[in-house]
Amino acid sequence: LLFATHCSRIVRAEDSPMPTPAPVECKGTLYIVGGAADTSLKRFVELAGGAKAKIAILPHSSSVPVEAADEVANIFASLGVKETVAIQPTGKQDLPNDITAVWMTGGDQNRLMRLADKALLDAVRDFLNNGGVVGGTSAGAAVVAPRMIAGGVEDGFPRGSSLRMGDGLGLLPGYVVDTHV
């Protein structure tokens, strides 16, 4: 499942069997991918500004964040992006002022919420609310909801007593994102 929200309209993948959800008020564009993002990043790059894009990569959800950021940066480069900046979970975690988009990698959404400091998460929210493009895949998509699935589906079958929820970024009010249905 892939969809993007932009200025109160929602665009979904043409082959999605799901109905188009209700509009979400926002100034920016939210681009979320359930998984295997490398096949759908061309449109994200277009939204981010194409060859003029400067994309901040947040690899916090990955257990190997340096490698995850490098992999995504290479994919963006192959799509014509000349500049990316990885914001690692260690050290200073500010969004550069001149970015055109933010991308959150896959991995463990609990890890992302634990390792990203509050100021960085607030900056991502502000960036989207001020017209920026924010995207993510897998865990990077799951965190966009106010409440996210935080565990309990390890065997692929959610059970009422095993599903665990946690706080997400709140970028997509009224929704919960299950990235690997």
C-alpha positions in Angstrom: 0.0 0.0 0.0 1.3 3.4 -0.9 -0.4 6.7 -0.5 0.5 10.3 -0.1 -1.5 13.2 1.4 -1.1 16.6 0.0 -3.1 19.8 0.7 -6.2 17.9 1.9 -6.3 15.3 -0.8 -5.1 11.7 -0.6 -3.5 9.9 -3.5 -3.3 6.1 -3.4 -1.5 3.6 -5.5 -3.7 2.9 -8.6 -3.6 -0.8 -7.9 -4.6 -0.5 -4.3 -7.8 -2.4 -3.5 -8.5 -0.1 -0.6 -10.9 2.9 -0.9 -9.4 6.3 -0.7 -9.4 7.5 2.9 -10.9 10.8 4.1 -8.8 13.9 3.5 -6.3 15.1 6.0 -5.6 18.8 6.6 -1.9 19.5 6.0 0.3 21.9 4.0 2.9 19.4 3.1 3.0 16.0 1.5 3.2 12.8 3.5 4.4 9.8 1.4 4.2 6.4 3.1 5.1 3.0 1.7 4.4 -0.3 3.3 7.7 -1.8 2.3 10.1 -2.3 -0.6 10.3 1.4 -1.0 13.1 1.3 -3.6 10.4 0.4 -6.3 8.3 3.5 -5.5 10.9 6.2 -4.7 10.9 7.9 -8.1 7.6 9.7 -7.3 9.0 10.7 -3.8 12.1 12.2 -5.5 9.8 14.1 -7.9 7.8 15.5 -5.0 11.1 16.4 -3.2 12.4 18.5 -6.1 14.0 16.0 -8.4 17.7 16.7 -9.1 17.4 19.9 -6.9 16.2 17.9 -3.9 18.1 17.8 -0.7 16.8 14.9 1.4 17.4 14.3 5.1 17.5 10.6 5.8 16.5 9.4 9.3 17.8 5.8 9.7 16.9 5.6 13.4 14.7 2.6 13.0 17.5 0.5 11.5 19.8 -1.6 13.7 22.5 -0.7 11.2 21.7 3.0 10.7 24.9 4.0 8.8 24.4 1.2 6.3 20.7 2.0 6.0 21.3 5.6 5.3 24.0 4.8 2.8 21.7 2.4 0.9 18.9 4.9 0.7 21.3 7.7 -0.3 22.6 5.5 -3.1 19.0 4.8 -4.3 18.2 8.5 -4.3 21.5 9.2 -6.2 20.5 6.7 -8.8 17.2 8.6 -9.2 19.1 11.9 -9.8 19.2 13.4 -6.3 22.6 15.2 -5.9 22.4 15.9 -2.2 21.3 13.9 0.9 22.2 14.2 4.5 22.0 11.4 7.0 20.9 12.3 10.5 22.3 9.5 12.7 20.8 8.5 16.0 24.0 9.6 17.8 25.2 13.1 18.1 23.3 16.2 17.0 19.9 15.5 15.5 18.7 18.7 13.8 17.1 19.0 10.4 19.1 21.2 8.1 17.2 24.4 7.1 17.7 23.9 3.4 16.2 20.4 3.0 13.3 19.7 0.6 12.3 16.3 2.1 12.7 13.9 5.0 12.9 10.1 4.5 12.6 7.6 7.4 14.0 4.2 6.7 12.5 0.8 7.7 13.4 -1.3 10.7 11.8 -1.1 14.1 9.4 1.8 14.7 9.9 1.6 18.5 13.6 2.1 17.9 13.0 5.2 15.8 10.7 6.7 18.5 13.2 5.9 21.2 16.3 7.2 19.5 15.0 10.3 17.8 15.1 13.2 20.3 12.0 15.3 20.9 13.4 18.3 19.1 14.0 16.3 15.9 10.6 14.7 16.0 9.1 18.2 16.5 11.2 19.5 13.6 9.8 16.8 11.3 6.2 17.7 12.3 6.9 21.4 11.7 8.6 20.7 8.4 5.5 18.8 7.1 3.1 21.4 8.5 5.0 24.1 6.8 4.7 22.5 3.4 7.6 20.0 3.4 7.6 16.4 2.0 8.0 13.6 4.6 8.2 10.0 3.6 9.0 6.6 5.0 8.9 2.9 4.4 7.9 0.1 6.8 8.8 1.4 10.3 9.2 4.8 8.8 5.6 4.6 7.6 4.2 3.1 10.8 5.4 6.0 12.9 3.4 8.6 11.0 0.2 7.8 12.9 -0.6 9.2 16.4 -0.8 5.6 17.7 1.3 3.0 16.0 1.5 -0.8 16.1 4.4 -1.4 18.4 4.4 -5.2 18.4 2.5 -8.3 18.9 2.3 -9.6 15.3 5.6 -11.5 15.2 4.1 -14.6 13.8 2.1 -12.6 11.2 -1.2 -13.1 12.9 -2.4 -10.4 15.3 -4.3 -11.6 18.3 -6.4 -9.3 20.4 -4.4 -9.9 23.5 -1.0 -9.7 21.9 -1.2 -6.5 19.8 0.8 -3.7 21.4 0.3 0.0 20.5 2.7 2.9 21.1 2.9 6.6 20.5 3.8 7.7 16.9 4.6 11.0 15.3 0.9 12.1 14.9 1.4 13.2 11.2 -1.7 11.3 10.1 -4.5 11.9 12.6 -7.3 9.4 12.7 -5.3 6.5 11.2 -3.1 3.6 12.2 -0.7 2.3 9.6 -0.1 -1.4 9.3 2.7 -1.6 6.8 2.9 -5.3 6.0 -0.7 -6.4 5.7 
